[in-house]
Amino acid sequence: MNETVNNPKPWWQSKTVLGVIVMAASGVASQTGLAELTAADQAAIVDWLLSAVGIGAAGFAIWGRVIANQRIG
């Protein structure tokens, strides 16, 4: 842990900083009318996100089993 503290990464490599930038940009876009979505667009986005999360979860489970050190059971 001390090595991480002594050798910090650049700010643009921080997932937290990038997440905050995306969040702020989406808030600005929403408030300025740049991101006005119809109900159909919102439903399509939600469907896509739910599918992506399901696929990601399956991939994560498979990856976890592949790198596991012990057998199940």
C-alpha positions in Angstrom: 0.0 0.0 0.0 2.8 2.4 0.7 4.1 2.0 -2.9 0.7 3.2 -4.1 0.7 6.3 -1.8 4.3 7.2 -2.8 3.7 6.7 -6.5 0.3 8.3 -7.2 -1.2 7.9 -10.7 -2.1 10.9 -12.9 -5.6 12.3 -12.3 -6.8 11.3 -15.8 -6.3 7.6 -14.9 -8.6 7.8 -11.9 -11.9 6.0 -12.4 -13.4 8.3 -9.7 -12.3 11.5 -11.5 -13.5 10.2 -14.8 -16.9 9.2 -13.3 -17.3 12.6 -11.8 -16.5 14.3 -15.1 -19.1 12.1 -16.9 -21.7 12.7 -14.2 -21.1 16.5 -14.4 -21.3 16.5 -18.2 -24.6 14.6 -18.1 -26.0 17.0 -15.6 -25.0 20.0 -17.8 -26.4 18.3 -20.9 -29.6 17.6 -19.1 -30.0 21.2 -17.8 -29.1 22.9 -21.0 -31.5 20.8 -23.1 -28.8 18.9 -25.0 -29.9 15.6 -23.7 -33.7 15.7 -24.1 -34.9 12.1 -24.6 -38.3 10.8 -25.6 -40.0 8.1 -23.5 -39.1 5.6 -26.2 -35.5 6.7 -26.1 -35.4 6.3 -22.3 -37.0 2.9 -22.5 -34.4 1.8 -25.2 -31.5 3.0 -23.0 -32.9 1.2 -19.9 -33.3 -2.0 -21.9 -29.8 -1.8 -23.3 -28.3 -1.1 -19.8 -30.1 -4.0 -18.3 -28.9 -6.3 -21.0 -25.3 -5.0 -20.6 -25.4 -5.5 -16.9 -26.6 -9.1 -17.3 -23.9 -9.9 -19.9 -21.3 -8.2 -17.7 -22.4 -10.2 -14.6 -22.2 -13.4 -16.5 -18.7 -12.5 -17.8 -17.6 -11.6 -14.3 -18.9 -14.9 -12.9 -17.1 -16.9 -15.6 -13.9 -14.9 -15.1 -14.0 -15.5 -11.4 -14.4 -19.2 -11.9 -11.5 -19.3 -14.4 -9.0 -17.6 -12.0 -10.2 -19.4 -8.9 -7.7 -21.4 -6.9 -10.0 -23.9 -5.4 -12.7 -26.2 -6.7 -16.3 -25.7 -5.8 -17.9 -28.3 -3.5 
